[in-house]
Amino acid sequence: MTVKIGIIGCGGIAKGKHLPALNQVEEVELVAFCDVILDRADEARTIFGTPEAEMFTDYQKMLAEMDLDVVHVCTPNATHAELTIAALESDCHVMCEKPMAKTSEEARRMIEASKRTGKKLTIGYQNRFRTDSQYLKEVCQEGTLGDIYFGKAHAIRRRAVPTWGVFLDEEAQGGGPLIDIGTHALDLTLWMMNNYQPKYVVGKAYHKLAETKNAANAWGPWDPEKFKVEDSAFGFIMMENGASIFLESSWALNNLDVKEAKTTLCGTKGGADMNDGLTINGEDHSLLYEKKIQLQTGGVDFYDGKGDDPAVTEAKSWITDILEDREPVVKPEQALVVTEILEAIYESSKTGQPVFL
């Protein structure tokens, strides 16, 4: 069976992740490309589309005229809910790029539309499909760590502020590094702990280094006048069962301990961290141990030691979900909890008070 896919939003995340990954899935045909800038849609169609693929600047026209099975939403956060709901109501399964939505209310409407239409909905948290993530998830499910009662979600960059597109626009995105990269780290941590019942959140967002002129930055200096979102944000999440999570996120921080989309877990039997590869620690026969997990196979001629691209693994899993009518790995209800927590951190930062969920 062939799965016909339409793309809404042909910018960086579509060209860098979704389109190259889908292009490696045998059952996929990329037949429709929509972007408010026609040249972007045309470029994507030329590189990735079938010979008969169409391009559009109006997503409603695309949904009305094309016979699609799946739509991928790859647009700024503020538009996720509107586009996803429209695609679901047009009888299409939807993968929406992370975060699920700008607000939790919008995310709930997306879930309601999925249930009402009977179409599948998933969110693009591809870091779950990394080799280290898959291994650690099995370790957690097997009970090797015991009761996981503390976690850290890491998303720290020293100086890597995205200066293109709408990343610095609070209205379009809903926030900065917390909603952009902190969302990946939080998703990983909640998934490993298998805990989606937050009780309350305390958080603080900072707009400190954003005011720096001619700043050193991976993508060149940012414009302080346009930097409308936080440069760092931190949160403490207390779960209903007493477990707790610390979330750290930053695009620009005077800190050398940089790590992104990683988690640290502490349980009653053992712990795990992704800080320098994947390490499992624990106690055995009254002695402490550390086990470094070798995730790559090196030293073999003609093999570079790299595992599968998580974006490709995600795409293949998603298309199989559709073809075999199974539940996606990333459930929208789980992504909603991520959005609720991020929203609560921003609210707590504004009010100086804990936010109860």
C-alpha positions in Angstrom: 0.0 0.0 0.0 1.2 3.5 -0.8 0.8 6.3 1.7 0.2 9.7 0.1 1.6 12.6 2.1 1.2 16.3 2.1 3.6 18.7 3.8 2.4 22.0 5.3 5.4 24.2 5.9 8.5 23.7 3.7 11.0 25.5 5.8 14.0 24.3 7.9 12.4 21.5 9.9 10.7 20.1 6.9 13.8 20.1 4.7 16.2 19.1 7.5 14.1 16.3 9.1 10.7 15.3 7.7 11.3 15.3 4.0 14.7 13.5 3.9 13.3 10.9 6.4 10.1 10.3 4.6 12.0 10.0 1.4 13.6 6.9 2.8 10.3 5.1 3.5 9.5 2.8 0.7 5.7 3.0 1.1 5.6 6.9 1.0 4.7 9.2 -1.9 5.2 12.9 -1.3 2.5 14.4 -3.4 1.7 17.8 -2.0 3.8 20.7 -0.7 2.3 23.9 0.9 4.1 27.0 2.1 3.2 30.6 2.3 6.3 31.2 0.2 5.8 29.5 -3.1 9.5 29.2 -3.9 10.0 27.1 -0.8 7.2 24.8 -1.7 8.6 24.5 -5.3 12.1 23.7 -4.0 10.8 21.0 -1.7 8.6 19.5 -4.5 11.5 19.5 -6.9 13.8 17.7 -4.5 11.4 15.3 -2.8 8.2 15.2 -4.7 6.8 12.7 -7.1 6.6 13.8 -10.8 2.9 14.6 -10.4 3.3 16.4 -7.0 1.4 19.7 -6.6 2.4 22.8 -4.7 0.2 25.3 -2.8 0.3 28.5 -0.7 -3.1 27.8 0.8 -3.4 24.8 3.0 -7.1 24.7 2.8 -6.9 24.5 -1.0 -4.4 21.6 -0.6 -6.6 19.7 1.7 -9.7 20.2 -0.5 -8.0 19.3 -3.8 -5.6 16.5 -2.9 -6.5 13.0 -1.9 -4.1 12.6 1.0 -3.6 9.9 3.6 -1.3 11.8 5.9 -0.3 15.4 6.6 2.9 16.6 8.3 2.6 20.0 10.0 6.0 21.7 10.0 5.0 25.3 10.8 5.5 27.8 13.7 4.1 26.7 17.0 1.2 29.2 16.9 -0.3 27.5 13.8 0.0 23.8 14.9 -3.5 23.5 16.3 -5.3 25.2 13.4 -3.5 23.2 10.7 -3.6 19.9 12.6 -7.3 20.1 13.2 -8.1 21.0 9.6 -6.0 18.1 8.3 -7.7 15.6 10.8 -11.1 16.9 9.7 -10.0 16.3 6.1 -9.7 12.6 6.8 -5.9 12.6 7.2 -3.6 11.2 9.8 -1.3 13.9 11.2 2.2 14.1 12.4 2.7 17.6 14.0 6.2 18.8 14.7 7.0 19.5 18.3 5.9 21.1 20.6 2.3 19.9 20.2 0.9 23.4 20.4 1.6 26.9 21.8 -1.0 26.3 24.6 -2.5 23.3 26.4 -6.0 24.4 25.4 -5.0 24.2 21.7 -3.4 20.8 22.4 -6.6 19.5 23.9 -8.6 20.6 20.9 -6.1 18.6 18.7 -6.7 15.5 20.7 -10.5 16.0 20.6 -10.3 16.3 16.8 -8.3 13.1 16.5 -10.8 11.2 18.6 -13.8 12.7 16.8 -12.5 11.9 13.4 -10.9 8.6 14.2 -7.6 9.7 12.6 -4.2 9.1 14.2 -2.2 12.0 15.6 1.4 12.0 16.8 4.0 14.6 17.6 7.6 14.8 16.3 9.7 13.8 19.3 12.3 12.0 17.3 14.8 11.7 20.2 12.8 8.8 21.5 14.0 6.9 18.5 17.7 7.3 19.2 19.7 4.1 19.9 20.5 5.3 23.4 16.9 6.3 24.1 15.5 3.0 22.9 18.1 1.0 25.1 17.4 3.1 28.2 13.6 2.7 27.7 14.1 -1.1 27.8 16.2 -0.8 30.9 13.5 1.3 32.7 10.7 -1.1 31.6 12.7 -4.1 32.9 12.9 -2.4 36.3 16.7 -2.3 36.4 16.5 1.2 38.0 13.7 0.3 40.3 11.2 3.1 41.2 12.5 6.2 39.4 11.8 9.1 41.8 14.1 11.8 40.4 15.0 12.9 36.9 16.8 15.8 35.2 15.9 17.0 31.8 18.9 18.6 30.0 18.7 21.1 27.1 21.7 23.4 27.6 23.6 25.3 24.9 26.4 27.7 25.7 25.8 30.0 22.6 23.5 28.6 19.9 20.6 30.9 19.5 18.7 30.3 16.2 18.5 33.6 14.5 16.5 32.7 11.5 12.7 32.4 10.9 10.5 33.1 13.9 12.5 31.5 16.7 12.9 34.8 18.5 9.2 35.8 18.1 7.1 35.1 21.2 3.8 35.5 19.4 4.6 32.9 16.7 6.5 30.4 18.9 5.2 30.9 22.5 8.6 31.0 24.0 12.3 30.4 23.4 14.6 27.5 24.4 12.1 26.0 26.9 9.5 25.4 24.3 12.0 24.7 21.5 14.6 22.3 23.0 13.5 21.9 26.6 10.4 20.2 25.2 12.6 17.3 23.8 14.4 16.8 27.1 11.2 16.8 29.1 9.5 14.4 26.8 12.4 12.0 27.1 12.4 12.2 30.9 8.7 11.7 31.3 8.7 8.8 28.8 11.6 7.0 30.6 9.9 7.5 34.0 6.5 6.6 32.5 5.0 9.3 34.6 2.4 11.7 33.2 0.7 13.0 36.3 2.3 16.4 37.3 1.0 17.9 40.6 2.6 21.4 40.5 5.4 23.3 38.8 7.7 26.1 39.9 9.8 27.8 37.2 11.8 30.8 36.1 12.5 32.2 32.6 15.4 34.6 32.1 16.0 37.3 29.5 19.6 38.2 30.4 22.1 37.4 27.6 19.5 38.3 25.0 20.3 41.9 25.4 24.0 41.4 24.4 25.0 43.2 21.2 27.4 41.5 18.7 27.2 38.4 20.8 29.3 35.3 20.0 26.9 32.8 18.6 26.9 29.7 16.5 24.7 31.3 13.8 26.1 34.8 14.1 25.1 37.7 16.4 21.4 38.0 17.3 19.5 41.3 17.2 18.6 42.3 20.8 15.6 44.3 19.5 14.1 41.1 18.0 15.0 38.8 20.8 11.5 38.7 22.4 11.7 35.3 24.1 13.7 34.0 27.1 17.3 32.9 26.6 17.1 30.4 29.5 14.4 28.8 31.6 14.4 26.3 34.5 11.6 24.4 36.1 11.0 22.1 39.1 8.1 19.6 38.5 6.6 17.7 41.4 4.6 14.6 40.3 1.5 13.2 42.0 3.3 10.1 43.2 6.1 12.1 44.9 8.7 11.9 42.1 10.3 15.1 41.0 12.0 16.4 37.8 14.4 19.3 37.3 14.3 20.8 33.8 17.0 23.1 32.4 17.0 24.8 29.0 19.0 27.5 27.4 20.2 28.8 24.0 22.8 31.1 25.7 24.2 30.4 29.1 27.7 31.0 30.6 28.1 27.3 31.3 30.5 24.7 29.9 28.3 21.7 30.9 26.4 21.7 27.6 24.0 18.8 26.7 20.8 18.7 24.7 17.8 16.3 24.6 19.3 14.2 27.3 18.1 12.8 30.7 19.5 11.7 34.0 17.4 9.2 36.1 17.7 8.1 39.7 15.8 5.1 41.0 15.7 2.9 44.0 17.9 0.2 42.4 20.0 2.2 40.0 20.5 5.3 37.9 21.3 6.3 34.4 22.6 9.3 32.5 23.2 10.3 28.9 25.8 13.0 29.7 28.8 11.3 28.1 27.3 8.4 26.2 24.9 6.2 28.1 25.9 5.0 31.6 24.0 2.8 34.0 25.0 2.7 37.6 23.9 0.7 40.6 24.9 -1.6 43.5 25.7 -5.3 43.2 26.9 -7.6 46.0 27.5 -4.6 48.3 29.7 -2.9 45.6 28.9 0.0 43.4 29.2 -0.3 39.6 29.1 1.8 36.5 28.3 0.2 33.2 29.1 2.1 30.0 26.9 1.1 27.2 28.6 0.7 23.8 26.0 2.0 21.3 28.2 1.9 18.2 30.1 -0.8 16.5 33.5 0.6 15.6 36.7 -0.9 14.2 35.0 -2.6 11.2 36.1 -1.9 7.7 33.5 0.0 5.6 31.3 0.6 8.6 31.3 4.1 10.2 29.8 2.9 13.5 26.7 5.1 13.3 23.3 3.8 14.0 20.1 4.6 12.2 19.0 8.2 11.9 16.3 8.8 14.6 14.3 10.9 12.2 14.2 8.0 9.7 13.4 5.5 12.4 10.6 7.8 13.5 9.2 8.1 10.0 9.3 4.4 9.4 7.6 3.7 12.7 4.9 6.3 12.0 4.1 4.9 8.5 3.9 1.4 10.0 1.5 2.7 12.6 -0.8 3.8 9.8 -0.4 0.7 7.7 -0.9 -1.7 10.6 -3.4 0.5 12.4 -1.4 0.5 15.7 -1.0 3.2 18.3 1.9 5.7 17.6 5.0 5.6 19.9 4.4 9.2 20.7 0.9 9.5 22.0 -0.8 12.9 21.8 -2.0 12.6 25.4 1.7 12.3 26.5 2.7 15.4 24.4 -0.2 17.3 26.0 1.4 16.8 29.4 4.7 18.2 28.1 2.8 21.3 26.8 1.0 21.6 30.1 4.2 21.6 32.1 6.0 24.0 29.8 3.0 26.4 30.0 3.1 26.1 33.8 6.8 27.0 33.9 6.2 30.2 31.9 3.2 31.0 34.1 5.1 30.4 37.3 7.9 32.7 36.0 5.4 35.5 35.4 3.6 35.2 38.7 6.4 34.1 41.0 4.1 31.4 42.3 3.8 27.6 41.9 1.3 26.4 39.3 -0.9 23.5 40.3 -2.1 21.1 37.5 
